[in-house]
């Protein structure tokens, strides 16, 4: 058994920590606010008017709306 088991558990916890966040955005056309994931895998449209708000890029999404808040 390794001597430093406590340090090993802490190192694993650091690896699993997520860097992605949820974001609250506002549609520029109808001012609807909605929450979406910061790294979307699909196109995000406004639920009210249908205007595209975010597009996937392979990493973080390209947001075409005002970001109001980054949620933890």
C-alpha positions in Angstrom: 0.0 0.0 0.0 1.4 3.4 -0.9 2.6 5.7 1.9 0.9 8.8 0.5 -2.7 7.5 0.0 -4.1 10.9 1.2 -2.2 12.8 -1.5 -3.2 10.3 -4.1 -6.9 10.9 -3.3 -6.5 14.7 -3.5 -4.7 14.3 -6.9 -7.6 12.3 -8.3 -10.1 14.9 -7.1 -8.2 17.6 -8.9 -8.3 15.6 -12.2 -12.1 15.2 -11.9 -12.8 18.9 -11.3 -14.8 20.3 -14.2 -13.8 23.5 -16.0 -17.0 23.8 -17.9 -19.9 26.0 -16.6 -23.5 26.8 -17.3 -24.2 30.3 -18.6 -27.3 32.5 -18.5 -27.7 34.3 -21.9 -30.2 36.8 -23.3 -31.6 36.7 -26.8 -30.8 40.0 -28.6 -34.0 39.8 -30.6 -36.7 39.1 -28.0 -34.8 39.6 -24.7 -35.7 36.0 -23.5 -33.2 34.7 -20.9 -32.2 31.1 -20.8 -29.5 28.9 -19.3 -27.3 26.8 -21.5 -24.0 24.8 -21.2 -20.8 26.6 -22.0 -19.5 23.8 -24.1 -22.5 22.9 -26.2 -22.4 19.9 -28.6 -25.5 21.1 -30.6 -26.8 24.4 -31.8 -28.8 26.4 -29.2 -31.8 28.4 -30.4 -33.9 30.8 -28.5 -37.0 29.0 -27.1 -39.3 32.0 -27.9 -38.2 33.3 -31.3 -35.9 30.6 -32.7 -32.9 32.9 -33.2 -29.6 30.9 -32.9 -27.8 31.8 -29.7 -24.8 29.5 -29.5 -23.0 27.1 -31.9 -20.6 24.3 -31.1 -16.9 24.7 -32.1 -15.4 21.5 -30.8 -14.6 23.1 -27.5 -16.3 26.1 -25.9 -19.4 27.2 -27.8 -19.5 30.4 -29.9 -22.1 32.5 -28.1 -24.1 35.0 -30.3 -26.0 36.5 -27.4 -25.2 38.6 -24.3 -23.8 36.5 -21.4 -25.6 37.7 -18.3 -24.1 35.4 -15.7 -21.7 32.4 -15.4 -23.3 29.8 -13.0 -21.2 27.6 -10.8 
